Amino acid sequence: MASSKGKPVNTPPADAKEVYDQAGKLFEENKFDEAIALYTQAIEKYPDYSSAYFNRALSYALQSEYEKATNDAMKVMELEPNAPDAPYVMGVISEYQQDMDGAKEWYEKSLKNNPEYAQAKDRLKMLKEKMKGAQPGLKAKGEEVTQTVVEEGQIKKVAWFTSDITFKDIVGMEKQKQLIHDNIILAITKPQLLQAYGKKLGLGVIFYGPPGNGKTLLVRAIAGETKAKFIVMHINEIVDMYAGNTEKNLHAVFEQARKNAPCIVFADEIDALGTKREGEQQGNMRMAVNQFLQELDGVEKNPEGIFIIGATNQPWDMDPALKRPGRFGESVYMPAPKYKDRREAFRYNTRKMPLSKFVSFGRLARATWGFSMADIFSICDKAALKVAAEEDRTGKKRPIGMKDLMAMVKEGGSSLDEWYAMVKKEVISKTETTIVEGKKQETIKEGRLTPEEKQRYKPMIKDIKKNLNPVNIFVKKVMRFWAVYLF
C-alpha cells in the first residue's frame, strides 16, 4: 500500500521488494497477468506485503475478476485499516457490480480515513445522484421534491427534475435528434408554431435497441433542450406487491403530468411494466397494463403538452396495444455506434482527462467495432482509474496513454456481441430439420414478432441479421485484431 507520497507504509525484505518492482513495471505496461504472477511471488516472500495485495487487487479489478480483487482489497484493509485506497477500490468494484449501496459505504469509509481523498469525493458525489433517482445529468428542479415519496406502496409525491445535458453532449444519432426535435422539442419550445398548422402537442414514443447505446441519455438531453418539467417513472417505484397500488401509482404520475404540462414522463425498461397480457400472466400485472393503457388513452384524448417516452431493449415483450397510434405510435431505433460516432465518443469521454498526445481516437474507434457507447465509457473510466491508482502507488504523475486505453479494450470486450446472439431466437425465424419415419421434414420456427411488429421493427431486424452474418463477424474480428495489435 502507498502513502499519499507514494512510499510504502510497511517495509518488505529486499528480495520481495525486487519482485514487487518488476511487477510494477509490467503493470505500467498493461501486462496484468504477468504482473499478477509477480505480485503473488512478492506476497509469498512477504505475506504482509500490503502494497502487493493492493496492486494485485487493482490488476484483478481491471480484468473484471471482482471476487479475486475483493479478497485482496479486504486483505489490505486487514493490514492497514486506516488507509483510504483499498476502500476506494472496493467502491469502484461495487459500482461495476451494480451494488450502489455497497459502493456508497465504501466511498464513505475511504473519506473517513482521508477526508481529502479527491477520487472518492468525486465518485461519491456522482453515486448519490444516481441513488436519488436523479440519474447522471439530472438534478432536482428548484426547491421541489428531490425524489419520489412512496408510503405503504403508494406514491405520495412525484419528483421533478431538470437536466443539464443537451444534444451537444450526445455523440452521433443525428437522424434520431432531428426526429425528436421536430416532434417533441418544437412542441414544447414553440407550441404556437405547430398549433398554427393544426398539430397536436403531445406524443408517445419508444426508444428501442441494444443496451448501452444512449436511449436514456437522449431522454435527458430532451429535458435539457426544452427545460420542461421531467418525471422519471422508475418501475420499482410504480410496481407494488399489493393489489391496486400499482394502478394508483400510475394514475398519480399521469395526474401530476396533466397538471403541469408541458411535461415529459420517461419510463425506462418499459417492457417490465407494459408486458404482453397473456393467459398465464399474474392478474395484478394484467391490471397494471390495463391501467397504463387507460392513462395513455387519457393523454390521447387531451394530449396538449404531455410527452410519454419509453425505453426498452426488448420491444417484442411489450403489449401490442401500447404500440398503436395515439399511444406509443412512434418507434426510434438506437443502433450501435458507427466508426465516426465511436471516435467522437472516445474524444468526448476523455475530454477532461490528461491524455498523451499520441492517443489515436481513430485507432480506438477501429478497435471497438461493435462496441456500445457504454462499453466505450467503461474503457475510458477504467483507464483513468488505472493511471490514477498507479500515481497513488508510485507518487509519479503521467498522462493516460494509448497502451492504457488499449489494455482496457482488450480486457473489456463488447457487451453487444452477447446481446445480438441472445436476441436472435426472439426475432429471427429459422428452419428446423427433423427426421420422421426416416424422412427429413423442415419446419419454420417463427420468432416472437408478429407480422406487424416485423414491419415496425425492421431497422432492428436488419441490424441483428447484419451483425450475425458470418462474414461480418469475421471482418469485425479481423478489424479489431488489426487495430489493437498492429495499427
PyMOL commands that set and color helices and strands:
alter all, ss='L'
color gray80, all
select helices_A, chain A and resi 14-28+32-45+50-62+66-79+85-96+100-113+118-131+167-169+174-189+191-195+215-226+235-238+245-259+270-272+283-301+315-317+320-323+339-349+361-367+373-394+402-412+416-427+451-456+458-468+470-486
alter helices_A, ss='H'
color red, helices_A
select strands_A, chain A and resi 138-140+149-151+154-157+161-163+203-208+229-232+263-268+306-312+330-333+430-436+439-445
alter strands_A, ss='S'
color yellow, strands_A
deselect
rebuild
show_as cartoon
